[in-house]
Structure formats: structure tokens, C-alpha cells
Amino acid sequence: QVQVVESGGGLVQAGGSLSVSCVVSGSVFRLVAMGWYRQAPGKQRELVASVNSGGGTDYADSVKGRFTISRDFGNNAVHLQMNSLKFEDPAVYYCYAYLYTTPKGDWNQYWGQGTQVTVSS
């Protein structure tokens, strides 16, 4: 089995900074990519940032220049540093991981339970 556990998040004032982290444990043979989605009430889940095993990153246009994703695949972890938080950033942030659990076969996607990010005035 694979477990994806997020930490961090919480409440921050607009313009402030917050970080969230994610660790994958269990039957992890090889990580392909990790990243974060977010979902605000009444909105669709959207990709925030991702990083692959080669170090390539991708960001939503709305967070470019403000958010930074970093990987620690040696520890099956990924971190998201969020700066200059805006009122449109509050959401539940979900970590995901694409990984292989065995040397052969296909990769699968696993999700965490989510962590809340709230921005106050």
C-alpha cells in the first residue's frame, strides 16, 4: 500500500507566506512525479504545481512567481512554498504522486487527504 500524507497549511494573512509538505510512504519503488492540486468551494480541482523525477517543474499561471515547488525524492517528499498569498489562493491543497510500486508494470496515481489553506485580510 501507498500512503500520501500532507502537512502544513493553515491560516495566513494576505501577502504572507505558507508552506505545505507531502511525504509518500509504503510500497514505493520509484517516483515519477509529485505535485499539488487545489480545490476551492464550488470550483473544479486545478493543478497548482508539479515536479518530475528529472527536476522539471510546472506551475499554474495564477501562481507563477509566487509559489515554488521543490522535491526531495530521496525521502519521497515534495514541498510547496507559497509566498504573496492572495484571496484567490484559499482552497484545500491535495498532494499527489505518480509512482511505480514494482519494477515492472504501470505507474499509478495516489492522493493525499488534503490540507486547508486559508487567507485572511
C-alpha positions as a LaTeX table, in Angstrom:
\begin{tabular}{lrrr}
\hline
Residue & $x$ (\AA) & $y$ (\AA) & $z$ (\AA) \\
\hline
Gln1 & 0.00 & 0.00 & 0.00 \\
Val2 & 0.95 & 3.60 & $-0.51$ \\
Gln3 & 0.20 & 6.48 & 1.82 \\
Val4 & 0.35 & 10.15 & 0.88 \\
Val5 & 0.39 & 12.49 & 3.85 \\
Glu6 & 0.34 & 16.27 & 3.71 \\
Ser7 & 1.43 & 18.65 & 6.42 \\
Gly8 & 1.49 & 22.39 & 6.82 \\
Gly9 & $-1.15$ & 24.72 & 5.58 \\
Gly10 & $-3.29$ & 26.80 & 7.90 \\
Leu11 & $-4.22$ & 30.44 & 8.18 \\
Val12 & $-2.16$ & 33.34 & 6.91 \\
Gln13 & $-2.77$ & 36.99 & 6.17 \\
Ala14 & $-2.95$ & 38.16 & 2.60 \\
Gly15 & 0.54 & 38.84 & 1.33 \\
Gly16 & 2.03 & 36.36 & 3.73 \\
Ser17 & 3.75 & 33.04 & 3.22 \\
Leu18 & 2.92 & 29.48 & 4.00 \\
Ser19 & 4.37 & 26.12 & 3.11 \\
Val20 & 2.92 & 22.66 & 2.69 \\
Ser21 & 4.78 & 19.40 & 2.52 \\
Cys22 & 3.96 & 15.91 & 1.42 \\
Val23 & 5.56 & 12.56 & 2.11 \\
Val24 & 4.82 & 9.29 & 0.38 \\
Ser25 & 5.38 & 6.05 & 2.22 \\
Gly26 & 4.71 & 2.37 & 1.74 \\
Ser27 & 5.36 & 0.33 & $-1.37$ \\
Val28 & 7.22 & 2.98 & $-3.36$ \\
Phe29 & 9.59 & 1.54 & $-5.92$ \\
Arg30 & 10.17 & 4.66 & $-7.97$ \\
Leu31 & 8.62 & 8.11 & $-8.00$ \\
Val32 & 7.76 & 9.58 & $-11.37$ \\
Ala33 & 6.31 & 12.90 & $-10.29$ \\
Met34 & 4.70 & 14.65 & $-7.36$ \\
Gly35 & 2.72 & 17.79 & $-7.09$ \\
Trp36 & $-0.21$ & 19.70 & $-5.76$ \\
Tyr37 & $-3.74$ & 20.35 & $-6.84$ \\
Arg38 & $-6.15$ & 22.63 & $-5.07$ \\
Gln39 & $-9.90$ & 22.87 & $-4.89$ \\
Ala40 & $-11.87$ & 25.81 & $-3.61$ \\
Pro41 & $-15.57$ & 25.55 & $-2.74$ \\
Gly42 & $-17.71$ & 25.46 & $-5.86$ \\
Lys43 & $-14.70$ & 25.22 & $-8.15$ \\
Gln44 & $-13.01$ & 22.44 & $-10.03$ \\
Arg45 & $-9.79$ & 20.93 & $-8.79$ \\
Glu46 & $-6.86$ & 22.62 & $-10.51$ \\
Leu47 & $-3.19$ & 21.81 & $-10.84$ \\
Val48 & $-1.04$ & 24.17 & $-8.80$ \\
Ala49 & 2.47 & 22.83 & $-9.31$ \\
Ser50 & 4.28 & 19.65 & $-10.17$ \\
Val51 & 7.82 & 18.32 & $-10.27$ \\
Asn52 & 9.08 & 15.23 & $-12.02$ \\
Ser53 & 11.96 & 12.91 & $-11.31$ \\
Gly54 & 14.15 & 14.87 & $-13.70$ \\
Gly55 & 13.55 & 18.05 & $-11.78$ \\
Gly56 & 11.24 & 19.60 & $-14.32$ \\
Thr57 & 8.54 & 21.79 & $-12.82$ \\
Asp58 & 5.21 & 23.12 & $-13.96$ \\
Tyr59 & 3.06 & 25.81 & $-12.42$ \\
Ala60 & $-0.40$ & 27.18 & $-12.88$ \\
Asp61 & $-0.25$ & 30.65 & $-14.39$ \\
Ser62 & $-2.00$ & 32.05 & $-11.33$ \\
Val63 & 0.85 & 31.03 & $-9.01$ \\
Lys64 & 3.92 & 31.55 & $-11.18$ \\
Gly65 & 6.44 & 33.76 & $-9.47$ \\
Arg66 & 4.78 & 33.28 & $-6.10$ \\
Phe67 & 4.86 & 29.53 & $-5.44$ \\
Thr68 & 7.89 & 27.27 & $-5.57$ \\
Ile69 & 7.79 & 23.51 & $-5.61$ \\
Ser70 & 10.81 & 21.51 & $-4.57$ \\
Arg71 & 11.43 & 17.80 & $-4.47$ \\
Asp72 & 13.24 & 15.51 & $-2.10$ \\
Phe73 & 12.66 & 12.27 & $-3.89$ \\
Gly74 & 15.31 & 10.57 & $-1.80$ \\
Asn75 & 12.86 & 10.92 & 1.04 \\
Asn76 & 9.78 & 10.61 & $-1.17$ \\
Ala77 & 8.80 & 14.16 & $-0.35$ \\
Val78 & 7.78 & 17.35 & $-2.03$ \\
His79 & 7.38 & 20.85 & $-0.64$ \\
Leu80 & 5.42 & 23.83 & $-1.83$ \\
Gln81 & 6.47 & 27.28 & $-0.67$ \\
Met82 & 3.67 & 29.79 & $-1.15$ \\
Asn83 & 4.53 & 33.48 & $-1.00$ \\
Ser84 & 2.48 & 36.60 & $-1.55$ \\
Leu85 & $-0.71$ & 34.71 & $-0.87$ \\
Lys86 & $-3.85$ & 36.22 & $-2.32$ \\
Phe87 & $-7.53$ & 35.97 & $-1.57$ \\
Glu88 & $-7.94$ & 33.66 & $-4.56$ \\
Asp89 & $-5.49$ & 31.11 & $-3.14$ \\
Pro90 & $-7.57$ & 29.62 & $-0.30$ \\
Ala91 & $-8.51$ & 26.04 & $-1.02$ \\
Val92 & $-7.90$ & 22.52 & 0.07 \\
Tyr93 & $-4.50$ & 21.60 & $-1.28$ \\
Tyr94 & $-4.09$ & 17.98 & $-2.31$ \\
Cys95 & $-0.78$ & 16.27 & $-2.83$ \\
Tyr96 & $-0.47$ & 13.59 & $-5.44$ \\
Ala97 & 2.22 & 11.19 & $-6.51$ \\
Tyr98 & 2.76 & 9.21 & $-9.67$ \\
Leu99 & 4.85 & 6.20 & $-8.86$ \\
Tyr100 & 5.73 & 2.61 & $-9.53$ \\
Thr101 & 5.20 & 0.13 & $-6.74$ \\
Thr102 & 7.08 & $-2.65$ & $-8.51$ \\
Pro103 & 9.96 & $-2.80$ & $-11.04$ \\
Lys104 & 7.53 & $-3.89$ & $-13.71$ \\
Gly105 & 4.07 & $-2.74$ & $-14.56$ \\
Asp106 & 2.48 & 0.65 & $-14.86$ \\
Trp107 & 2.69 & 3.65 & $-12.60$ \\
Asn108 & $-0.33$ & 4.72 & $-10.59$ \\
Gln109 & $-1.52$ & 7.96 & $-9.06$ \\
Tyr110 & $-2.05$ & 8.33 & $-5.35$ \\
Trp111 & $-3.66$ & 11.17 & $-3.44$ \\
Gly112 & $-3.42$ & 12.65 & 0.00 \\
Gln113 & $-6.37$ & 13.71 & 2.10 \\
Gly114 & $-5.75$ & 17.41 & 1.58 \\
Thr115 & $-4.77$ & 20.30 & 3.79 \\
Gln116 & $-6.62$ & 23.58 & 4.14 \\
Val117 & $-5.05$ & 26.90 & 3.24 \\
Thr118 & $-6.92$ & 30.00 & 4.35 \\
Val119 & $-6.05$ & 33.61 & 3.63 \\
Ser120 & $-7.37$ & 36.39 & 5.85 \\
Ser121 & $-7.45$ & 40.13 & 5.44 \\
\hline
\end{tabular}
